[in-house]
Amino acid sequence: MSNHIAPRESETGLAELRGDCARMAPHWVAPTRVTPTRVAPALIHGVTVPPASARLLDAMEERP
């Protein structure tokens, strides 16, 4: 195993990365917000939840 330690990123490298991100930002399109449609539990078929996960979900607070 090597004892070589990678050099720290320089501030110049961070500034360059920030500049690259700023130039790319106009090319990124944010998706429109999609509101999921609620489905009645009786209509959900074929989903298997392990008992430990089911207990965890049962213990969680339900949010509207």
N, C-alpha and C positions, 0 to 999 in steps of 0.2 A: 504494500500500500504506500502511496506517495505522501510525503509530508508537505507537498506544495499547497500553498494557500493562494486562492485566486485574488488578484488585486481588486480593490474597491472601485466601483464605478466612479468616474470623475464627475464633477458638476457639469463639465462640458458635455459629457455623454447624456446626462439627465436633461440638460437644456435642449440637446439635439432631439432626444426622444419626445419631449414636449412639443417642440416645433413640428416634428413629423405628425404627431397626433392632431395638432391644430390645423395642419394643412389637409389632413384626411377627413376631419369632422364634417365638412360640408358634403362629402360623398356618402356619408352614412345616413340612412333614412330610418327614423324611428317608426316602428310598426304602430298602426292605429290601435287604440286600447280596445280589447275585446272583452266583453262581459260574458262569462260562461253562463250557459243556460242550466238551471237547476234540474236535476233528474230525480224522480221519485225513487227511493231505495228499492221498491218492488220491481222496477224496470231494469235494475242492474243484475246481470247474470254472468257467471263464469269468473268472478273475482274471488280469489282465495287469500285470506289474511291470516298470517300465523297468530297463534293465541297471544304471544307476548306483545305483538303490535296491536292487536285488538284491545288488550287491556290498556295500553298506552293511549290509544285513541279514545277509549271510553273515559279516561281520566282527564282528557283535555276539555277546556271550556268551549262550548259551542258558540259560534259567532253568527250573527244574521247575515 
